[in-house]
Amino acid sequence: PCDLDYSVRMVTVTVNLPDEVASRAASAAADRGVTVDELASDALEAYLEGTPIPVARALSFVGLGEASSGFSARAAEQHLEDEGFERSHSS
């Protein structure tokens, strides 16, 4: 069975993009396994609906600072060790 829906009407729109943006769009489309047209359509639809577009993000829970609780990283490691968790060692 074919999943094509021929009831959806399409309109051709030409968009002029800076080379850098076009290159990034082509890479993003390839990463997602879609065409640039599909990527652009999905992105525009999500924008118009106010839906955030998922993107790869760096971990955001890592930070530096001073603990106000007085519970240090060293104490946390000791607590985990006491509970039976072992520290993984990378070589």
PyMOL Python script that loads the backbone (N, CA, C, O; Angstrom):
from pymol import cmd

cmd.read_pdbstr("""\
ATOM      1  N   PRO A   1       0.823  -1.201   0.000  1.00  0.00           N
ATOM      2  CA  PRO A   1       0.000   0.000   0.000  1.00  0.00           C
ATOM      3  C   PRO A   1       0.859   1.253   0.000  1.00  0.00           C
ATOM      4  O   PRO A   1       1.931   1.290   0.604  1.00  0.00           O
ATOM      5  N   CYS A   2       0.388   2.243  -0.663  1.00  0.00           N
ATOM      6  CA  CYS A   2       1.109   3.516  -0.772  1.00  0.00           C
ATOM      7  C   CYS A   2       0.481   4.526   0.183  1.00  0.00           C
ATOM      8  O   CYS A   2      -0.743   4.623   0.271  1.00  0.00           O
ATOM      9  N   ASP A   3       1.317   5.277   0.895  1.00  0.00           N
ATOM     10  CA  ASP A   3       0.824   6.249   1.869  1.00  0.00           C
ATOM     11  C   ASP A   3       0.713   7.658   1.312  1.00  0.00           C
ATOM     12  O   ASP A   3       0.613   8.612   2.083  1.00  0.00           O
ATOM     13  N   LEU A   4       0.728   7.814   0.004  1.00  0.00           N
ATOM     14  CA  LEU A   4       0.643   9.149  -0.581  1.00  0.00           C
ATOM     15  C   LEU A   4      -0.777   9.682  -0.468  1.00  0.00           C
ATOM     16  O   LEU A   4      -1.745   8.964  -0.717  1.00  0.00           O
ATOM     17  N   ASP A   5      -0.885  10.932  -0.094  1.00  0.00           N
ATOM     18  CA  ASP A   5      -2.185  11.580   0.023  1.00  0.00           C
ATOM     19  C   ASP A   5      -2.283  12.619  -1.087  1.00  0.00           C
ATOM     20  O   ASP A   5      -1.737  13.716  -0.971  1.00  0.00           O
ATOM     21  N   TYR A   6      -2.969  12.273  -2.145  1.00  0.00           N
ATOM     22  CA  TYR A   6      -3.062  13.168  -3.293  1.00  0.00           C
ATOM     23  C   TYR A   6      -4.092  14.276  -3.095  1.00  0.00           C
ATOM     24  O   TYR A   6      -4.250  15.128  -3.970  1.00  0.00           O
ATOM     25  N   SER A   7      -4.793  14.283  -1.965  1.00  0.00           N
ATOM     26  CA  SER A   7      -5.778  15.328  -1.718  1.00  0.00           C
ATOM     27  C   SER A   7      -5.133  16.621  -1.222  1.00  0.00           C
ATOM     28  O   SER A   7      -5.792  17.660  -1.172  1.00  0.00           O
ATOM     29  N   VAL A   8      -3.861  16.567  -0.857  1.00  0.00           N
ATOM     30  CA  VAL A   8      -3.157  17.756  -0.370  1.00  0.00           C
ATOM     31  C   VAL A   8      -2.654  18.547  -1.572  1.00  0.00           C
ATOM     32  O   VAL A   8      -1.927  18.026  -2.418  1.00  0.00           O
ATOM     33  N   ARG A   9      -3.044  19.785  -1.630  1.00  0.00           N
ATOM     34  CA  ARG A   9      -2.602  20.634  -2.729  1.00  0.00           C
ATOM     35  C   ARG A   9      -1.311  21.328  -2.316  1.00  0.00           C
ATOM     36  O   ARG A   9      -1.167  21.760  -1.172  1.00  0.00           O
ATOM     37  N   MET A  10      -0.390  21.429  -3.238  1.00  0.00           N
ATOM     38  CA  MET A  10       0.902  22.056  -2.977  1.00  0.00           C
ATOM     39  C   MET A  10       1.054  23.303  -3.834  1.00  0.00           C
ATOM     40  O   MET A  10       0.540  23.382  -4.950  1.00  0.00           O
ATOM     41  N   VAL A  11       1.765  24.262  -3.288  1.00  0.00           N
ATOM     42  CA  VAL A  11       2.094  25.495  -3.991  1.00  0.00           C
ATOM     43  C   VAL A  11       3.605  25.601  -4.025  1.00  0.00           C
ATOM     44  O   VAL A  11       4.266  25.351  -3.017  1.00  0.00           O
ATOM     45  N   THR A  12       4.153  25.961  -5.151  1.00  0.00           N
ATOM     46  CA  THR A  12       5.599  26.140  -5.264  1.00  0.00           C
ATOM     47  C   THR A  12       5.958  27.557  -4.837  1.00  0.00           C
ATOM     48  O   THR A  12       5.379  28.532  -5.316  1.00  0.00           O
ATOM     49  N   VAL A  13       6.919  27.650  -3.930  1.00  0.00           N
ATOM     50  CA  VAL A  13       7.408  28.940  -3.444  1.00  0.00           C
ATOM     51  C   VAL A  13       8.914  28.948  -3.620  1.00  0.00           C
ATOM     52  O   VAL A  13       9.590  27.987  -3.253  1.00  0.00           O
ATOM     53  N   THR A  14       9.441  30.020  -4.176  1.00  0.00           N
ATOM     54  CA  THR A  14      10.882  30.150  -4.340  1.00  0.00           C
ATOM     55  C   THR A  14      11.408  31.058  -3.242  1.00  0.00           C
ATOM     56  O   THR A  14      10.888  32.150  -3.013  1.00  0.00           O
ATOM     57  N   VAL A  15      12.450  30.588  -2.567  1.00  0.00           N
ATOM     58  CA  VAL A  15      13.043  31.353  -1.475  1.00  0.00           C
ATOM     59  C   VAL A  15      14.523  31.549  -1.785  1.00  0.00           C
ATOM     60  O   VAL A  15      15.219  30.591  -2.123  1.00  0.00           O
ATOM     61  N   ASN A  16      15.003  32.772  -1.672  1.00  0.00           N
ATOM     62  CA  ASN A  16      16.421  33.061  -1.855  1.00  0.00           C
ATOM     63  C   ASN A  16      17.093  33.071  -0.491  1.00  0.00           C
ATOM     64  O   ASN A  16      16.726  33.846   0.393  1.00  0.00           O
ATOM     65  N   LEU A  17      18.083  32.200  -0.334  1.00  0.00           N
ATOM     66  CA  LEU A  17      18.783  32.067   0.936  1.00  0.00           C
ATOM     67  C   LEU A  17      20.262  32.370   0.770  1.00  0.00           C
ATOM     68  O   LEU A  17      20.827  32.116  -0.294  1.00  0.00           O
ATOM     69  N   PRO A  18      20.896  32.908   1.797  1.00  0.00           N
ATOM     70  CA  PRO A  18      22.354  33.032   1.762  1.00  0.00           C
ATOM     71  C   PRO A  18      22.972  31.635   1.651  1.00  0.00           C
ATOM     72  O   PRO A  18      22.400  30.657   2.132  1.00  0.00           O
ATOM     73  N   ASP A  19      24.140  31.550   1.017  1.00  0.00           N
ATOM     74  CA  ASP A  19      24.801  30.255   0.822  1.00  0.00           C
ATOM     75  C   ASP A  19      24.937  29.470   2.125  1.00  0.00           C
ATOM     76  O   ASP A  19      24.697  28.263   2.151  1.00  0.00           O
ATOM     77  N   GLU A  20      25.318  30.147   3.200  1.00  0.00           N
ATOM     78  CA  GLU A  20      25.511  29.481   4.492  1.00  0.00           C
ATOM     79  C   GLU A  20      24.223  28.849   4.988  1.00  0.00           C
ATOM     80  O   GLU A  20      24.233  27.719   5.477  1.00  0.00           O
ATOM     81  N   VAL A  21      23.119  29.562   4.869  1.00  0.00           N
ATOM     82  CA  VAL A  21      21.828  29.046   5.330  1.00  0.00           C
ATOM     83  C   VAL A  21      21.392  27.872   4.456  1.00  0.00           C
ATOM     84  O   VAL A  21      20.893  26.872   4.972  1.00  0.00           O
ATOM     85  N   ALA A  22      21.571  27.980   3.161  1.00  0.00           N
ATOM     86  CA  ALA A  22      21.206  26.899   2.249  1.00  0.00           C
ATOM     87  C   ALA A  22      22.029  25.643   2.547  1.00  0.00           C
ATOM     88  O   ALA A  22      21.500  24.532   2.512  1.00  0.00           O
ATOM     89  N   SER A  23      23.298  25.815   2.834  1.00  0.00           N
ATOM     90  CA  SER A  23      24.175  24.690   3.151  1.00  0.00           C
ATOM     91  C   SER A  23      23.743  24.023   4.451  1.00  0.00           C
ATOM     92  O   SER A  23      23.698  22.796   4.545  1.00  0.00           O
ATOM     93  N   ARG A  24      23.427  24.840   5.452  1.00  0.00           N
ATOM     94  CA  ARG A  24      22.978  24.298   6.730  1.00  0.00           C
ATOM     95  C   ARG A  24      21.640  23.589   6.594  1.00  0.00           C
ATOM     96  O   ARG A  24      21.410  22.566   7.238  1.00  0.00           O
ATOM     97  N   ALA A  25      20.752  24.127   5.757  1.00  0.00           N
ATOM     98  CA  ALA A  25      19.457  23.486   5.525  1.00  0.00           C
ATOM     99  C   ALA A  25      19.643  22.139   4.844  1.00  0.00           C
ATOM    100  O   ALA A  25      18.976  21.167   5.200  1.00  0.00           O
ATOM    101  N   ALA A  26      20.538  22.071   3.873  1.00  0.00           N
ATOM    102  CA  ALA A  26      20.803  20.807   3.182  1.00  0.00           C
ATOM    103  C   ALA A  26      21.368  19.775   4.151  1.00  0.00           C
ATOM    104  O   ALA A  26      20.984  18.606   4.102  1.00  0.00           O
ATOM    105  N   SER A  27      22.274  20.193   5.029  1.00  0.00           N
ATOM    106  CA  SER A  27      22.849  19.279   6.025  1.00  0.00           C
ATOM    107  C   SER A  27      21.791  18.807   7.010  1.00  0.00           C
ATOM    108  O   SER A  27      21.730  17.623   7.339  1.00  0.00           O
ATOM    109  N   ALA A  28      20.961  19.724   7.479  1.00  0.00           N
ATOM    110  CA  ALA A  28      19.913  19.369   8.441  1.00  0.00           C
ATOM    111  C   ALA A  28      18.905  18.407   7.813  1.00  0.00           C
ATOM    112  O   ALA A  28      18.456  17.462   8.461  1.00  0.00           O
ATOM    113  N   ALA A  29      18.557  18.650   6.563  1.00  0.00           N
ATOM    114  CA  ALA A  29      17.620  17.760   5.869  1.00  0.00           C
ATOM    115  C   ALA A  29      18.225  16.374   5.716  1.00  0.00           C
ATOM    116  O   ALA A  29      17.546  15.373   5.947  1.00  0.00           O
ATOM    117  N   ALA A  30      19.485  16.305   5.332  1.00  0.00           N
ATOM    118  CA  ALA A  30      20.158  15.014   5.181  1.00  0.00           C
ATOM    119  C   ALA A  30      20.225  14.277   6.513  1.00  0.00           C
ATOM    120  O   ALA A  30      20.017  13.064   6.565  1.00  0.00           O
ATOM    121  N   ASP A  31      20.514  15.002   7.588  1.00  0.00           N
ATOM    122  CA  ASP A  31      20.574  14.389   8.920  1.00  0.00           C
ATOM    123  C   ASP A  31      19.238  13.774   9.316  1.00  0.00           C
ATOM    124  O   ASP A  31      19.195  12.748   9.995  1.00  0.00           O
ATOM    125  N   ARG A  32      18.146  14.407   8.887  1.00  0.00           N
ATOM    126  CA  ARG A  32      16.800  13.935   9.244  1.00  0.00           C
ATOM    127  C   ARG A  32      16.235  12.953   8.218  1.00  0.00           C
ATOM    128  O   ARG A  32      15.175  12.366   8.435  1.00  0.00           O
ATOM    129  N   GLY A  33      16.940  12.779   7.108  1.00  0.00           N
ATOM    130  CA  GLY A  33      16.474  11.857   6.070  1.00  0.00           C
ATOM    131  C   GLY A  33      15.286  12.381   5.291  1.00  0.00           C
ATOM    132  O   GLY A  33      14.437  11.609   4.845  1.00  0.00           O
ATOM    133  N   VAL A  34      15.224  13.702   5.127  1.00  0.00           N
ATOM    134  CA  VAL A  34      14.141  14.324   4.362  1.00  0.00           C
ATOM    135  C   VAL A  34      14.748  15.247   3.312  1.00  0.00           C
ATOM    136  O   VAL A  34      15.951  15.508   3.317  1.00  0.00           O
ATOM    137  N   THR A  35      13.909  15.732   2.423  1.00  0.00           N
ATOM    138  CA  THR A  35      14.382  16.701   1.434  1.00  0.00           C
ATOM    139  C   THR A  35      14.404  18.089   2.058  1.00  0.00           C
ATOM    140  O   THR A  35      13.805  18.317   3.109  1.00  0.00           O
ATOM    141  N   VAL A  36      15.098  19.012   1.404  1.00  0.00           N
ATOM    142  CA  VAL A  36      15.119  20.400   1.880  1.00  0.00           C
ATOM    143  C   VAL A  36      13.706  20.971   1.815  1.00  0.00           C
ATOM    144  O   VAL A  36      13.310  21.740   2.691  1.00  0.00           O
ATOM    145  N   ASP A  37      12.946  20.603   0.789  1.00  0.00           N
ATOM    146  CA  ASP A  37      11.552  21.067   0.689  1.00  0.00           C
ATOM    147  C   ASP A  37      10.736  20.621   1.905  1.00  0.00           C
ATOM    148  O   ASP A  37       9.982  21.409   2.477  1.00  0.00           O
ATOM    149  N   GLU A  38      10.894  19.346   2.297  1.00  0.00           N
ATOM    150  CA  GLU A  38      10.159  18.832   3.454  1.00  0.00           C
ATOM    151  C   GLU A  38      10.601  19.521   4.736  1.00  0.00           C
ATOM    152  O   GLU A  38       9.778  19.862   5.585  1.00  0.00           O
ATOM    153  N   LEU A  39      11.911  19.724   4.867  1.00  0.00           N
ATOM    154  CA  LEU A  39      12.440  20.418   6.051  1.00  0.00           C
ATOM    155  C   LEU A  39      11.868  21.826   6.143  1.00  0.00           C
ATOM    156  O   LEU A  39      11.411  22.251   7.204  1.00  0.00           O
ATOM    157  N   ALA A  40      11.897  22.545   5.029  1.00  0.00           N
ATOM    158  CA  ALA A  40      11.398  23.920   5.011  1.00  0.00           C
ATOM    159  C   ALA A  40       9.903  23.963   5.298  1.00  0.00           C
ATOM    160  O   ALA A  40       9.438  24.830   6.038  1.00  0.00           O
ATOM    161  N   SER A  41       9.148  23.035   4.717  1.00  0.00           N
ATOM    162  CA  SER A  41       7.704  22.987   4.942  1.00  0.00           C
ATOM    163  C   SER A  41       7.402  22.695   6.406  1.00  0.00           C
ATOM    164  O   SER A  41       6.561  23.356   7.015  1.00  0.00           O
ATOM    165  N   ASP A  42       8.089  21.703   6.970  1.00  0.00           N
ATOM    166  CA  ASP A  42       7.878  21.358   8.381  1.00  0.00           C
ATOM    167  C   ASP A  42       8.258  22.509   9.300  1.00  0.00           C
ATOM    168  O   ASP A  42       7.548  22.809  10.260  1.00  0.00           O
ATOM    169  N   ALA A  43       9.389  23.155   9.000  1.00  0.00           N
ATOM    170  CA  ALA A  43       9.854  24.268   9.834  1.00  0.00           C
ATOM    171  C   ALA A  43       8.880  25.446   9.765  1.00  0.00           C
ATOM    172  O   ALA A  43       8.575  26.059  10.789  1.00  0.00           O
ATOM    173  N   LEU A  44       8.396  25.762   8.574  1.00  0.00           N
ATOM    174  CA  LEU A  44       7.463  26.875   8.422  1.00  0.00           C
ATOM    175  C   LEU A  44       6.136  26.561   9.109  1.00  0.00           C
ATOM    176  O   LEU A  44       5.554  27.420   9.771  1.00  0.00           O
ATOM    177  N   GLU A  45       5.669  25.338   8.948  1.00  0.00           N
ATOM    178  CA  GLU A  45       4.425  24.939   9.603  1.00  0.00           C
ATOM    179  C   GLU A  45       4.561  25.019  11.124  1.00  0.00           C
ATOM    180  O   GLU A  45       3.671  25.533  11.803  1.00  0.00           O
ATOM    181  N   ALA A  46       5.676  24.510  11.658  1.00  0.00           N
ATOM    182  CA  ALA A  46       5.909  24.563  13.101  1.00  0.00           C
ATOM    183  C   ALA A  46       5.988  26.009  13.587  1.00  0.00           C
ATOM    184  O   ALA A  46       5.457  26.343  14.646  1.00  0.00           O
ATOM    185  N   TYR A  47       6.649  26.861  12.812  1.00  0.00           N
ATOM    186  CA  TYR A  47       6.762  28.275  13.181  1.00  0.00           C
ATOM    187  C   TYR A  47       5.389  28.935  13.230  1.00  0.00           C
ATOM    188  O   TYR A  47       5.075  29.666  14.170  1.00  0.00           O
ATOM    189  N   LEU A  48       4.578  28.673  12.215  1.00  0.00           N
ATOM    190  CA  LEU A  48       3.255  29.296  12.145  1.00  0.00           C
ATOM    191  C   LEU A  48       2.323  28.782  13.243  1.00  0.00           C
ATOM    192  O   LEU A  48       1.420  29.498  13.676  1.00  0.00           O
ATOM    193  N   GLU A  49       2.539  27.551  13.692  1.00  0.00           N
ATOM    194  CA  GLU A  49       1.733  26.993  14.775  1.00  0.00           C
ATOM    195  C   GLU A  49       2.301  27.332  16.148  1.00  0.00           C
ATOM    196  O   GLU A  49       1.680  27.038  17.170  1.00  0.00           O
ATOM    197  N   GLY A  50       3.483  27.950  16.175  1.00  0.00           N
ATOM    198  CA  GLY A  50       4.115  28.289  17.444  1.00  0.00           C
ATOM    199  C   GLY A  50       4.740  27.090  18.129  1.00  0.00           C
ATOM    200  O   GLY A  50       5.008  27.121  19.329  1.00  0.00           O
ATOM    201  N   THR A  51       4.971  26.031  17.362  1.00  0.00           N
ATOM    202  CA  THR A  51       5.574  24.816  17.898  1.00  0.00           C
ATOM    203  C   THR A  51       7.081  24.914  17.791  1.00  0.00           C
ATOM    204  O   THR A  51       7.600  25.201  16.712  1.00  0.00           O
ATOM    205  N   PRO A  52       7.805  24.683  18.890  1.00  0.00           N
ATOM    206  CA  PRO A  52       9.264  24.718  18.788  1.00  0.00           C
ATOM    207  C   PRO A  52       9.768  23.581  17.909  1.00  0.00           C
ATOM    208  O   PRO A  52       9.241  22.470  17.953  1.00  0.00           O
ATOM    209  N   ILE A  53      10.779  23.863  17.121  1.00  0.00           N
ATOM    210  CA  ILE A  53      11.384  22.877  16.248  1.00  0.00           C
ATOM    211  C   ILE A  53      12.479  22.174  17.034  1.00  0.00           C
ATOM    212  O   ILE A  53      13.383  22.835  17.546  1.00  0.00           O
ATOM    213  N   PRO A  54      12.419  20.839  17.144  1.00  0.00           N
ATOM    214  CA  PRO A  54      13.454  20.135  17.908  1.00  0.00           C
ATOM    215  C   PRO A  54      14.818  20.270  17.254  1.00  0.00           C
ATOM    216  O   PRO A  54      14.971  20.113  16.042  1.00  0.00           O
ATOM    217  N   VAL A  55      15.787  20.560  18.076  1.00  0.00           N
ATOM    218  CA  VAL A  55      17.168  20.658  17.608  1.00  0.00           C
ATOM    219  C   VAL A  55      18.064  19.933  18.586  1.00  0.00           C
ATOM    220  O   VAL A  55      17.713  19.763  19.754  1.00  0.00           O
ATOM    221  N   ALA A  56      19.199  19.514  18.118  1.00  0.00           N
ATOM    222  CA  ALA A  56      20.164  18.893  19.016  1.00  0.00           C
ATOM    223  C   ALA A  56      20.693  19.965  19.958  1.00  0.00           C
ATOM    224  O   ALA A  56      21.035  21.068  19.531  1.00  0.00           O
ATOM    225  N   ARG A  57      20.755  19.637  21.210  1.00  0.00           N
ATOM    226  CA  ARG A  57      21.237  20.597  22.210  1.00  0.00           C
ATOM    227  C   ARG A  57      22.317  19.953  23.061  1.00  0.00           C
ATOM    228  O   ARG A  57      22.362  18.735  23.234  1.00  0.00           O
ATOM    229  N   ALA A  58      23.170  20.791  23.577  1.00  0.00           N
ATOM    230  CA  ALA A  58      24.187  20.325  24.518  1.00  0.00           C
ATOM    231  C   ALA A  58      23.522  20.100  25.868  1.00  0.00           C
ATOM    232  O   ALA A  58      22.463  20.661  26.149  1.00  0.00           O
ATOM    233  N   LEU A  59      24.136  19.294  26.683  1.00  0.00           N
ATOM    234  CA  LEU A  59      23.604  19.083  28.023  1.00  0.00           C
ATOM    235  C   LEU A  59      23.601  20.402  28.777  1.00  0.00           C
ATOM    236  O   LEU A  59      24.591  21.133  28.764  1.00  0.00           O
ATOM    237  N   SER A  60      22.503  20.703  29.427  1.00  0.00           N
ATOM    238  CA  SER A  60      22.394  22.004  30.085  1.00  0.00           C
ATOM    239  C   SER A  60      22.504  21.920  31.599  1.00  0.00           C
ATOM    240  O   SER A  60      22.428  22.946  32.274  1.00  0.00           O
ATOM    241  N   PHE A  61      22.684  20.715  32.154  1.00  0.00           N
ATOM    242  CA  PHE A  61      22.708  20.621  33.605  1.00  0.00           C
ATOM    243  C   PHE A  61      24.102  20.756  34.175  1.00  0.00           C
ATOM    244  O   PHE A  61      24.264  20.749  35.395  1.00  0.00           O
ATOM    245  N   VAL A  62      25.100  20.875  33.346  1.00  0.00           N
ATOM    246  CA  VAL A  62      26.471  20.983  33.816  1.00  0.00           C
ATOM    247  C   VAL A  62      26.755  22.447  34.137  1.00  0.00           C
ATOM    248  O   VAL A  62      26.436  23.336  33.348  1.00  0.00           O
ATOM    249  N   GLY A  63      27.348  22.686  35.282  1.00  0.00           N
ATOM    250  CA  GLY A  63      27.642  24.059  35.637  1.00  0.00           C
ATOM    251  C   GLY A  63      28.698  24.123  36.722  1.00  0.00           C
ATOM    252  O   GLY A  63      29.015  23.124  37.369  1.00  0.00           O
ATOM    253  N   LEU A  64      29.224  25.293  36.903  1.00  0.00           N
ATOM    254  CA  LEU A  64      30.208  25.536  37.945  1.00  0.00           C
ATOM    255  C   LEU A  64      29.614  26.531  38.922  1.00  0.00           C
ATOM    256  O   LEU A  64      28.849  27.419  38.546  1.00  0.00           O
ATOM    257  N   GLY A  65      29.967  26.370  40.135  1.00  0.00           N
ATOM    258  CA  GLY A  65      29.477  27.318  41.123  1.00  0.00           C
ATOM    259  C   GLY A  65      29.732  26.805  42.521  1.00  0.00           C
ATOM    260  O   GLY A  65      30.365  25.767  42.715  1.00  0.00           O
ATOM    261  N   GLU A  66      29.250  27.521  43.456  1.00  0.00           N
ATOM    262  CA  GLU A  66      29.445  27.167  44.852  1.00  0.00           C
ATOM    263  C   GLU A  66      28.128  26.643  45.409  1.00  0.00           C
ATOM    264  O   GLU A  66      27.085  27.276  45.242  1.00  0.00           O
ATOM    265  N   ALA A  67      28.171  25.495  46.065  1.00  0.00           N
ATOM    266  CA  ALA A  67      26.961  24.904  46.632  1.00  0.00           C
ATOM    267  C   ALA A  67      26.564  25.667  47.887  1.00  0.00           C
ATOM    268  O   ALA A  67      27.382  25.882  48.782  1.00  0.00           O
ATOM    269  N   SER A  68      25.312  26.071  47.941  1.00  0.00           N
ATOM    270  CA  SER A  68      24.838  26.778  49.131  1.00  0.00           C
ATOM    271  C   SER A  68      24.418  25.798  50.223  1.00  0.00           C
ATOM    272  O   SER A  68      24.253  26.188  51.379  1.00  0.00           O
ATOM    273  N   SER A  69      24.244  24.507  49.853  1.00  0.00           N
ATOM    274  CA  SER A  69      23.815  23.513  50.832  1.00  0.00           C
ATOM    275  C   SER A  69      24.974  22.982  51.658  1.00  0.00           C
ATOM    276  O   SER A  69      24.762  22.345  52.690  1.00  0.00           O
ATOM    277  N   GLY A  70      26.205  23.240  51.210  1.00  0.00           N
ATOM    278  CA  GLY A  70      27.358  22.705  51.897  1.00  0.00           C
ATOM    279  C   GLY A  70      27.665  21.274  51.506  1.00  0.00           C
ATOM    280  O   GLY A  70      28.618  20.689  52.021  1.00  0.00           O
ATOM    281  N   PHE A  71      26.880  20.694  50.606  1.00  0.00           N
ATOM    282  CA  PHE A  71      27.067  19.322  50.141  1.00  0.00           C
ATOM    283  C   PHE A  71      27.987  19.375  48.931  1.00  0.00           C
ATOM    284  O   PHE A  71      27.577  19.824  47.860  1.00  0.00           O
ATOM    285  N   SER A  72      29.221  18.924  49.089  1.00  0.00           N
ATOM    286  CA  SER A  72      30.215  19.037  48.028  1.00  0.00           C
ATOM    287  C   SER A  72      30.153  17.856  47.081  1.00  0.00           C
ATOM    288  O   SER A  72      29.547  16.830  47.388  1.00  0.00           O
ATOM    289  N   ALA A  73      30.786  18.008  45.925  1.00  0.00           N
ATOM    290  CA  ALA A  73      30.884  16.913  44.962  1.00  0.00           C
ATOM    291  C   ALA A  73      31.605  15.728  45.583  1.00  0.00           C
ATOM    292  O   ALA A  73      31.241  14.574  45.354  1.00  0.00           O
ATOM    293  N   ARG A  74      32.620  16.020  46.363  1.00  0.00           N
ATOM    294  CA  ARG A  74      33.360  14.944  47.035  1.00  0.00           C
ATOM    295  C   ARG A  74      32.428  14.163  47.962  1.00  0.00           C
ATOM    296  O   ARG A  74      32.482  12.934  48.001  1.00  0.00           O
ATOM    297  N   ALA A  75      31.582  14.862  48.700  1.00  0.00           N
ATOM    298  CA  ALA A  75      30.636  14.208  49.601  1.00  0.00           C
ATOM    299  C   ALA A  75      29.600  13.411  48.805  1.00  0.00           C
ATOM    300  O   ALA A  75      29.196  12.327  49.227  1.00  0.00           O
ATOM    301  N   ALA A  76      29.172  13.938  47.665  1.00  0.00           N
ATOM    302  CA  ALA A  76      28.210  13.226  46.817  1.00  0.00           C
ATOM    303  C   ALA A  76      28.823  11.942  46.282  1.00  0.00           C
ATOM    304  O   ALA A  76      28.170  10.899  46.271  1.00  0.00           O
ATOM    305  N   GLU A  77      30.070  12.011  45.839  1.00  0.00           N
ATOM    306  CA  GLU A  77      30.755  10.812  45.356  1.00  0.00           C
ATOM    307  C   GLU A  77      30.880   9.773  46.463  1.00  0.00           C
ATOM    308  O   GLU A  77      30.690   8.581  46.218  1.00  0.00           O
ATOM    309  N   GLN A  78      31.197  10.211  47.672  1.00  0.00           N
ATOM    310  CA  GLN A  78      31.313   9.295  48.802  1.00  0.00           C
ATOM    311  C   GLN A  78      29.969   8.642  49.097  1.00  0.00           C
ATOM    312  O   GLN A  78      29.901   7.440  49.357  1.00  0.00           O
ATOM    313  N   HIS A  79      28.912   9.424  49.058  1.00  0.00           N
ATOM    314  CA  HIS A  79      27.572   8.911  49.311  1.00  0.00           C
ATOM    315  C   HIS A  79      27.201   7.843  48.272  1.00  0.00           C
ATOM    316  O   HIS A  79      26.677   6.787  48.626  1.00  0.00           O
ATOM    317  N   LEU A  80      27.472   8.117  47.009  1.00  0.00           N
ATOM    318  CA  LEU A  80      27.186   7.140  45.953  1.00  0.00           C
ATOM    319  C   LEU A  80      28.001   5.861  46.153  1.00  0.00           C
ATOM    320  O   LEU A  80      27.493   4.755  45.969  1.00  0.00           O
ATOM    321  N   GLU A  81      29.263   6.025  46.529  1.00  0.00           N
ATOM    322  CA  GLU A  81      30.118   4.857  46.783  1.00  0.00           C
ATOM    323  C   GLU A  81      29.567   4.044  47.958  1.00  0.00           C
ATOM    324  O   GLU A  81      29.547   2.814  47.914  1.00  0.00           O
ATOM    325  N   ASP A  82      29.126   4.732  48.993  1.00  0.00           N
ATOM    326  CA  ASP A  82      28.556   4.057  50.159  1.00  0.00           C
ATOM    327  C   ASP A  82      27.285   3.285  49.797  1.00  0.00           C
ATOM    328  O   ASP A  82      26.969   2.270  50.418  1.00  0.00           O
ATOM    329  N   GLU A  83      26.559   3.775  48.786  1.00  0.00           N
ATOM    330  CA  GLU A  83      25.317   3.132  48.351  1.00  0.00           C
ATOM    331  C   GLU A  83      25.564   2.006  47.349  1.00  0.00           C
ATOM    332  O   GLU A  83      24.614   1.369  46.892  1.00  0.00           O
ATOM    333  N   GLY A  84      26.836   1.751  46.999  1.00  0.00           N
ATOM    334  CA  GLY A  84      27.158   0.644  46.112  1.00  0.00           C
ATOM    335  C   GLY A  84      27.405   1.026  44.669  1.00  0.00           C
ATOM    336  O   GLY A  84      27.614   0.155  43.824  1.00  0.00           O
ATOM    337  N   PHE A  85      27.385   2.310  44.376  1.00  0.00           N
ATOM    338  CA  PHE A  85      27.692   2.736  43.012  1.00  0.00           C
ATOM    339  C   PHE A  85      29.188   2.864  42.867  1.00  0.00           C
ATOM    340  O   PHE A  85      29.874   3.392  43.742  1.00  0.00           O
ATOM    341  N   GLU A  86      29.689   2.368  41.739  1.00  0.00           N
ATOM    342  CA  GLU A  86      31.118   2.463  41.499  1.00  0.00           C
ATOM    343  C   GLU A  86      31.417   3.565  40.501  1.00  0.00           C
ATOM    344  O   GLU A  86      30.615   3.842  39.610  1.00  0.00           O
ATOM    345  N   ARG A  87      32.535   4.170  40.649  1.00  0.00           N
ATOM    346  CA  ARG A  87      32.970   5.213  39.733  1.00  0.00           C
ATOM    347  C   ARG A  87      33.480   4.525  38.474  1.00  0.00           C
ATOM    348  O   ARG A  87      34.271   3.585  38.554  1.00  0.00           O
ATOM    349  N   SER A  88      33.031   4.989  37.316  1.00  0.00           N
ATOM    350  CA  SER A  88      33.534   4.413  36.069  1.00  0.00           C
ATOM    351  C   SER A  88      34.841   5.095  35.730  1.00  0.00           C
ATOM    352  O   SER A  88      34.987   6.307  35.885  1.00  0.00           O
ATOM    353  N   HIS A  89      35.765   4.319  35.277  1.00  0.00           N
ATOM    354  CA  HIS A  89      37.081   4.841  34.925  1.00  0.00           C
ATOM    355  C   HIS A  89      37.269   4.747  33.427  1.00  0.00           C
ATOM    356  O   HIS A  89      37.213   3.654  32.863  1.00  0.00           O
ATOM    357  N   SER A  90      37.489   5.865  32.780  1.00  0.00           N
ATOM    358  CA  SER A  90      37.746   5.890  31.340  1.00  0.00           C
ATOM    359  C   SER A  90      39.228   5.889  31.105  1.00  0.00           C
ATOM    360  O   SER A  90      39.988   6.505  31.852  1.00  0.00           O
ATOM    361  N   SER A  91      39.645   5.187  30.054  1.00  0.00           N
ATOM    362  CA  SER A  91      41.060   5.193  29.731  1.00  0.00           C
ATOM    363  C   SER A  91      41.316   5.984  28.488  1.00  0.00           C
ATOM    364  O   SER A  91      42.462   6.102  28.056  1.00  0.00           O
TER     365      SER A  91
END
""", "prot")
cmd.dss("prot")
cmd.show_as("cartoon", "prot")
cmd.util.cbc("prot")
cmd.orient("prot")
